[in-house]
Amino acid sequence: MSEILRMEHISKQFGDFYANRDISFDVRKGEVHTLLGENGAGKSTLMNVLIGLYQPTEGFIYLRGKRVEIDSPAEAVHLGIGMVHQHFMLVPVFTVTENMILGAE
């Protein structure tokens, strides 16, 4: 399967605190992915970097092999990247697509 998204050596620092340090993560077309970890492990911060809420302190994001800088959630959506933030924000009777659209509005 071909790689469609790669986060390479991502770090996000808030003052002296590293929420993420040197994280690499890739997504391949046709696969289902999950990001698991304890509370406070930095999962949400990493995804917030991906969707442009935060800018990485270090590292790069590649989309379909091309380096991109995602400056805002609107830019992420324009690039085809969306995120539903937490399970309690989902509407159970909606499809995945409908929940993604709702999250983008």
N, C-alpha and C positions, 0 to 999 in steps of 0.2 A: 504494500500500500504506500502511496506517496504522502510525504509530509506536507501538510498545509499550513501548519503554524508551529513556530519554534520560539520559545523564550530562552535566551542564552545568557547565562551568568548574571541573572537579575539580582540586584540588591536594592533594598529600599530602607533608608535610614531616616529616623526621626530624632534629631539631636544626636545624642551619643548611642541611642538604641537602634539596633538593626531588627526590623520586623522580618526581613528576608535578607539572606546573605548567600550570594553565589548560587542561585537556583536556576537550573535548566530544566525545561519541560517541553515536550513536543506532542503534537496532535497529528494523527495520520487519518487520511480520508477513509471513511467506512468503518471506523472504530468508535466504540463508546469509551469515554474517559471519565474518571472520577478523581477527585483530589481529596484525600483523607488525611486527617491529623487531629491532634488534640486541640482543645480550645486554646487560643493564643499562639498556635503554631505558625501563623502567617498566611493561611490559605486565602482569606478574604483580601488581605493586603496584596497578595500576588495577583489575584483576579482584578482588583481595583487598578493595578498597574496595567493589566491587559486591556481593560476597557477605558483607560484614559482618565480615571479619576485622580490617580497619582502618576507622577513621572518617576521612572526608576532613577535611583542614585547612580547605579552602574548597570551595564548590560544592554542588550538589544533585543528587539522583537522582529521576527521575520514572518511574513505572510506570503505563502506560495513562493518561497525562496528569495523574496525581495525584502530588504530591510525597510521597516516602517516606523514612524514616530506617531504615536496615538496621543493626541493632545486633549481629547475630550470624549465623553461617551457618544456624542453625535458623530464624531470621526470614526469611532469603533463601529457603530451601526453602519455607516457609509461603507466601511471595509468588509461588512458582513459578519461582524463579531457582536454577539449579544450575550446578556447574562441575566438570569433570574437569581436574585441575591440570596434569598433564604426560603426554605420550604414553607414557612408560615405566610409568605407573600404570594403563594400560588393560589389560583382559583381552581378547586378540585374538579369542577365540571368542565373546565376549559382544556383544550388539547395543549400539547407542548408548544406548538406554534402560536396559539392564541395567548398563552401565558407570556411568551417571548415578546409578542407585539404589545401586550399590556405593559410589560416592564419597560419597553422603549418609549412609552408615551408619558 
